[in-house]
Amino acid sequence: MCEARNLNGPVFDLVTTMSKFLYLGMALPDVIARVSAAPARSVRMDGEIGTLRPAACADVTLLRLRAGPKELSDASDIERETVVVEQYLEPAGVVRGGLPVFFQGEHA
């Protein structure tokens, strides 16, 4: 029931968690691989999901790298720390089954 404790944050969504990994020093390509290709491998679906190769499932979240500042909080139950980051990710669009579903902001 971990998610029940985080209904009101600070674990809001995967994109926020990805931004936290950027803050911790992980390179953007590594962050993306760890939320796409690595989980696909763990469920033995690499090549089908978690990739942009031709003939793979075309479910894609488009992300925009933004310049900060933005506050991010950790998920500790004991003592929460909030940091101000200088760059973060935000959702910019969704493609499901190869079809655009949602686009936000400048390119909507």
C-alpha positions, -999 to +999 in steps of 0.1 A: +000+000+000+029+023-006+010+044-031-018+050-005+007+069+016+016+091-013-018+102-026-010+139-018+027+136-026+056+138-028+055+108-051+033+123-077+042+106-110+069+090-129+080+122-146+086+138-112+107+108-102+127+111-134+134+147-126+147+137-092+171+113-108+183+141-130+189+162-099+209+133-084+233+134-114+220+107-136+223+115-173+191+120-192+196+090-216+201+068-185+170+081-168+150+074-199+164+039-203+156+031-167+119+039-171+116+023-206+140-003-218+150-017-184+114-024-172+107-039-206+136-063-202+125-072-167+091-085-180+108-101-210+092-077-235+123-059-247+119-052-284+082-049-281+078-021-255+103+004-241+118+011-274+113+034-304+124+008-330+102+002-360+074-024-355+075-019-317+044-009-298+040+029-304+031+041-270+052+071-262+053+099-237+069+130-251+088+149-225+102+185-224+133+193-205+127+227-187+150+251-170+142+255-133+138+266-106+113+239-094+109+224-059+111+186-056+105+167-023+118+133-013+095+105-003+108+099+033+082+093+060+106+104+086+121+137+074+112+152+040+138+172+023+129+197-005+154+208-031+152+234-058+163+220-091+176+239-121+162+215-147+132+192-147+111+171-171+074+178-179+050+159-201+045+174-235+024+148-252+013+112-255+012+089-285-008+057-280-008+029-307+010+053-330-018+080-328-015+113-310-037+114-279-025+145-260-003+175-267+004+203-243+020+237-245+040+252-273+034+225-299-002+216-291 
